[in-house]
Amino acid sequence: MTRLPKLLEEVTAENEEAETMIDGAQAAAIDDLAKRIPKIIGLLPDIFFRGRSTDDRHPAAVEEMTRDLLKLAERANPGLLVSIK
């Protein structure tokens, strides 16, 4: 997930320079990467499968990565995290 922050920075920098519409390719890439975040979050517990009793670092890594990914998803597409029923 190193590409998404770079894309978001580029779009932000371009908008600060001039009020322009976001490039369609950039918007599609941001949307695609943001939609992958929930799948990545779902995979993290399987990657770091050790419990706190065995190794405190694994659950801590899952928590930190999940928090960072959620912040990134909210920044990229705030509507992605909302579920309307």
Secondary structure, DSSP 8 states (H G I E B T S, - for coil): --HHHHHHHHHHHHHHHS-----HHHHHHHHHHHHHHHHHHHHHHHHS---TTT-THHHHHHHHHHHHHHHHHHHH-GGGG----
